[in-house]
Amino acid sequence: MTLAAEIHGFLSPTGVEIAFLLVGLVTFGAALVTVTTRQLVHAALWLVVTLGGLAVEYLLLTAEFIAWVQVLIYVGSVVVLLLFGLMLTKAPIGRSPDADSGNRWAALTVAVASAAALVWVVVDAFRTTWIDLDGPAAGSTKVTGESLFQNWVLPFEALSVLLLAALVGAIVLSRKAKAGAASADGKEGVR
């Protein structure tokens, strides 16, 4: 054990650990606002803050590649797609009464139970694992690529097939909806 590891204890956090905690609190707050706001556009914008906070957390964990993937794919693509979807479907921009189903207590119970289970599983899995921030970068592109393409090839490919199936399913469903609308318009014109 090094001298730095002996001096550093749980009750003497470093600057990186303090920054990690503060960014985590901001990200958690933004996530809460994302799911509690009744305005869909505001929810999408708070989702940007939440996903950006996660990218900062990845940077603090020296996982630069994962942080940039988070920014490019989730913040840059998914949220923009969500906003375009809201605009193109003529969804209500202001307060939406449809955003509240009246099942708040059931949803809160499920959310708290899911969060508790997730925290328990993560804490149990990584109880004795410590990230050495002074050592070599564990989240570099090389390390991430080696781990992804040596240990996780099958789940990665299964996920790509699943996403492709979802895309094809969405196209099929949209075509059926257009065909159904066109046939309904044709029947009304005959009468």
Secondary structure, 3 states (H helix, E strand, C coil): CCHHHHHCCCCCCCHHHHHHHHHHHHHHHHHHHHHHCCEHHHHHHHHHHHHHHHHHHHHHCCCHHHHHHHHHHHHHHHHHHHHHHHHHCCCCCCECHHHCCCCHHHHHHHHHHHHHHHHHHHHHHCCCCCCCCCCCCCCCHHHHHHHHHHHCHHHHHHHHHHHHHHHHHHHHHHHHHHHHHHHHHHHHHHC
